[in-house]
Amino acid sequence: MLRPFELVEPTSLSETFGCLEHHGEEAKVYAGGSELLVAMRLGLLHSKMLVNIKHVPGMDQLELENGSLRVGSLVTHRRVETSALVRERFPLIARMESKVANVRVRNVGTLGGNLAFAEPHSDPATLFLVYGAEVVLQSSRGQRRIPLSEFFVGPYETVMEPAEILVEIRIPSFPQGMKGAYIRWGVLERPALNVAVGARLAEDRLLEAVRVAVGCVGPIPIRLQQLEESLRGMELSAAYQHIGSSGTAVRQWLAPVSDIFGSDDYKVYMVKTLLQRALRQAVEGDDHG
Ligand SMILES: Cc1cc2nc3c(=O)[nH]c(=O)nc-3n(C[C@H](O)[C@H](O)[C@H](O)COP(=O)(O)OP(=O)(O)OC[C@H]3O[C@@H](n4cnc5c(N)ncnc54)[C@H](O)[C@@H]3O)c2cc1C
């Protein structure tokens, strides 16, 4: 049952920061409410005040700027999924978004809320890592840009300071010639495991550049930079083999635990399998965006 709370509806960023600073821990940002209200209804979280940021202007842009996609934090999953711009320039992102939750959640849930909540089973977080995305955070002290790879600290924990909010996500295009793939795995609505790969083949068909991200397995989604480095310069068949034999390292990098999504052994096995599959899909596919 929902305990009573006060709802405030600022219409500017300065009003939002004033409210968050004045009420401290008692106030929580409210965007689509799809996570927040569920957590409050289940009694997992309580806040005396919700600060609804949906009427604050300047956080709903979805546009291209110098090849990067600028996504305001209030943009919903559904808007990204159905955007003609995203479908044309970042088709992999539009397809990933079409798999998030269900259409009801996608209609209200925002990208900013998804990343700010830092739920380890996030689709966008894992895919955005291989694009080298950044988040723009703002408080009354100004703005700062943080690589997404440095944003998550642990489950439900980010580097955001109290009274700081996420205002925008910036997603650069892949470098020239790089193609990508994203695979999510699971039987429940949220992914049990997901992987994203970006890969570019040189003329001699050796892997010239590789980006690899894995989510849901460890406490936060991460880029496997050591694996990326070891794959660089390899032939594809050698790369598939190398991934297949990297179980010990994968276990060390991701520290999987056994839970309702599967045993630690199963997760290591699935990470290797899905990474091989994603690499194949990336180099054979057509997703340049
Ligand atoms: C049934 C269900 C299934 C789901 N399945 C998936 C799935 O398959 N894949 C997936 O990736 N996600 C999934 N989700 C999560 C979903 O993507 C998020 O619920 C949604 O994007 C959160 O956005 P929101 O605007 O509703 O956030 P809210 O619920 O409003 O807020 C979530 C948290 O983020 C904070 N917050 C929100 N916006 C900001 C901001 N701009 N700055 C700072 N803090 C902020 C809030 O204070 C709160 O702590 C699922 C959720 C549900 C309920």
The ligand as an SDF file (V2000), in Angstrom:
LIG
                    3D

 53 58  0  0  0  0  0  0  0  0999 V2000
    7.2860   -4.4520  -15.0880 C   0  0  0  0  0  0  0  0  0  0  0  0
    8.5650   -3.7630  -15.4710 C   0  0  0  0  0  0  0  0  0  0  0  0
    9.3740   -4.3390  -16.4210 C   0  0  0  0  0  0  0  0  0  0  0  0
   10.5660   -3.7220  -16.7890 C   0  0  0  0  0  0  0  0  0  0  0  0
   11.3580   -4.2960  -17.7400 N   0  0  0  0  0  0  0  0  0  0  0  0
   12.4980   -3.6860  -18.1360 C   0  0  0  0  0  0  0  0  0  0  0  0
   13.3110   -4.2390  -19.1660 C   0  0  0  0  0  0  0  0  0  0  0  0
   12.9900   -5.2500  -19.7740 O   0  0  0  0  0  0  0  0  0  0  0  0
   14.4550   -3.5900  -19.4810 N   0  0  0  0  0  0  0  0  0  0  0  0
   14.8300   -2.4370  -18.8700 C   0  0  0  0  0  0  0  0  0  0  0  0
   15.8720   -1.8880  -19.1960 O   0  0  0  0  0  0  0  0  0  0  0  0
   14.0690   -1.8660  -17.8970 N   0  0  0  0  0  0  0  0  0  0  0  0
   12.9220   -2.4690  -17.5350 C   0  0  0  0  0  0  0  0  0  0  0  0
   12.1420   -1.9030  -16.5630 N   0  0  0  0  0  0  0  0  0  0  0  0
   12.5820   -0.6450  -15.9720 C   0  0  0  0  0  0  0  0  0  0  0  0
   12.0710    0.5800  -16.7590 C   0  0  0  0  0  0  0  0  0  0  0  0
   12.8830    0.7850  -17.8590 O   0  0  0  0  0  0  0  0  0  0  0  0
   12.1260    1.6940  -15.8690 C   0  0  0  0  0  0  0  0  0  0  0  0
   11.0610    1.4260  -15.0000 O   0  0  0  0  0  0  0  0  0  0  0  0
   11.9250    3.0950  -16.4380 C   0  0  0  0  0  0  0  0  0  0  0  0
   12.7000    3.4360  -17.5380 O   0  0  0  0  0  0  0  0  0  0  0  0
   12.2460    4.0490  -15.3140 C   0  0  0  0  0  0  0  0  0  0  0  0
   11.9130    5.3350  -15.7340 O   0  0  0  0  0  0  0  0  0  0  0  0
   10.8410    6.1970  -14.9400 P   0  0  0  0  0  0  0  0  0  0  0  0
   10.7950    7.5080  -15.6430 O   0  0  0  0  0  0  0  0  0  0  0  0
    9.5640    5.4810  -14.7870 O   0  0  0  0  0  0  0  0  0  0  0  0
   11.5890    6.3280  -13.5520 O   0  0  0  0  0  0  0  0  0  0  0  0
   10.9650    6.6340  -12.0910 P   0  0  0  0  0  0  0  0  0  0  0  0
   10.2540    5.4450  -11.5920 O   0  0  0  0  0  0  0  0  0  0  0  0
   10.2270    7.9310  -12.1070 O   0  0  0  0  0  0  0  0  0  0  0  0
   12.3090    6.8310  -11.3000 O   0  0  0  0  0  0  0  0  0  0  0  0
   13.2110    5.7690  -11.1050 C   0  0  0  0  0  0  0  0  0  0  0  0
   14.3500    6.2370  -10.1990 C   0  0  0  0  0  0  0  0  0  0  0  0
   15.2030    7.1590  -10.8750 O   0  0  0  0  0  0  0  0  0  0  0  0
   15.1650    8.4580  -10.2360 C   0  0  0  0  0  0  0  0  0  0  0  0
   15.0960    9.3960  -11.3450 N   0  0  0  0  0  0  0  0  0  0  0  0
   14.1990    9.3930  -12.3700 C   0  0  0  0  0  0  0  0  0  0  0  0
   14.5190   10.3060  -13.2830 N   0  0  0  0  0  0  0  0  0  0  0  0
   15.6460   10.9290  -12.8290 C   0  0  0  0  0  0  0  0  0  0  0  0
   16.4650   11.9580  -13.3330 C   0  0  0  0  0  0  0  0  0  0  0  0
   16.2270   12.5480  -14.5050 N   0  0  0  0  0  0  0  0  0  0  0  0
   17.5510   12.3270  -12.6000 N   0  0  0  0  0  0  0  0  0  0  0  0
   17.8180   11.7400  -11.4190 C   0  0  0  0  0  0  0  0  0  0  0  0
   17.0770   10.7470  -10.8790 N   0  0  0  0  0  0  0  0  0  0  0  0
   16.0010   10.3580  -11.5870 C   0  0  0  0  0  0  0  0  0  0  0  0
   13.9580    8.4460   -9.3030 C   0  0  0  0  0  0  0  0  0  0  0  0
   14.1630    9.2630   -8.1810 O   0  0  0  0  0  0  0  0  0  0  0  0
   13.8840    6.9710   -8.9280 C   0  0  0  0  0  0  0  0  0  0  0  0
   14.7990    6.6850   -7.9080 O   0  0  0  0  0  0  0  0  0  0  0  0
   10.9520   -2.4920  -16.1750 C   0  0  0  0  0  0  0  0  0  0  0  0
   10.1090   -1.9050  -15.2180 C   0  0  0  0  0  0  0  0  0  0  0  0
    8.9230   -2.5250  -14.8620 C   0  0  0  0  0  0  0  0  0  0  0  0
    8.0370   -1.8680  -13.8520 C   0  0  0  0  0  0  0  0  0  0  0  0
  1  2  1  0
  2  3  1  0
  2 52  2  0
  3  4  2  0
  4  5  1  0
  4 50  1  0
  5  6  2  0
  6  7  1  0
  6 13  1  0
  7  8  2  0
  7  9  1  0
  9 10  1  0
 10 11  2  0
 10 12  1  0
 12 13  2  0
 13 14  1  0
 14 15  1  0
 14 50  1  0
 15 16  1  0
 16 17  1  0
 16 18  1  0
 18 19  1  0
 18 20  1  0
 20 21  1  0
 20 22  1  0
 22 23  1  0
 23 24  1  0
 24 25  2  0
 24 26  1  0
 24 27  1  0
 27 28  1  0
 28 29  2  0
 28 30  1  0
 28 31  1  0
 31 32  1  0
 32 33  1  0
 33 34  1  0
 33 48  1  0
 34 35  1  0
 35 36  1  0
 35 46  1  0
 36 37  1  0
 36 45  1  0
 37 38  2  0
 38 39  1  0
 39 40  1  0
 39 45  2  0
 40 41  1  0
 40 42  2  0
 42 43  1  0
 43 44  2  0
 44 45  1  0
 46 47  1  0
 46 48  1  0
 48 49  1  0
 50 51  2  0
 51 52  1  0
 52 53  1  0
M  END
$$$$
